[in-house]
């Protein structure tokens, strides 16, 4: 817990990729530090050590605790400083109270330090994060990157099929998440290649990966092929492009499946795992993202605060005596996860 009454210096840190700007204030508001700091452990440690030697208790506050803020916070904690987080929304609202319209690193650092000094209730504590949460944060971030790549590649395949053979896209497009479909397209990427392979060969190819779907899928493919008798110029390029894209999509899907096993293993070791995964609609991926985002939930004073952050608290719209019902809010954390695609 942060003990504000014992703080000798409030050290606001506006973090950056290569340099940070630090601003130190005493409880009376006197500036004792105001300069840039390189994003390197020796330079950061030297400043923290000097401040703690002179002022005993130093509270380091950032408005971005992850990513580029991770190293300074780790060094500050290791140097014996207390650390805290000023949420970005609170930071923006507080900054509006200060004179001047210019936004600079120096001003932001000063605002962070002064907000901690005068409005400590706006701060969130940053306890030493356990290894599980840290690893979940990294793995879920990578998984989201892979999900975006899968969507991009899938859309590219669907776009090509729509351009050259819309009926075939309507059959294969919605099934691109299935490994049998991508396996098929890796080997037969164009309408001509599919027709040349023949029904029997395609069923034999698909059945080991989708026993119940094989015959129906192949029948649907040939029904689609029969719908279009003309050949759109450029269709022949599908034999080159689609198998390559399908192979890439298969690789991404395999990476995500392997990653989900790792995420699930970490999740099972977390004390909140069973609580989250028991909720309807929350699978492994969503639970992991929630834990990576909110930690143990201690930074939210009440359940209502957490619900608002997650856009779960309904908002009432009222004008005069007319109440127009309750609607999902548009605030909260815009980066929150949606439902699990596979979990």
Order of alpha helices (4+ residues) and beta strands (2+ residues): beta-beta-beta-alpha-beta-alpha-beta-alpha-alpha-beta-alpha-alpha-alpha-alpha-alpha-alpha-alpha-alpha-alpha-alpha-beta-beta
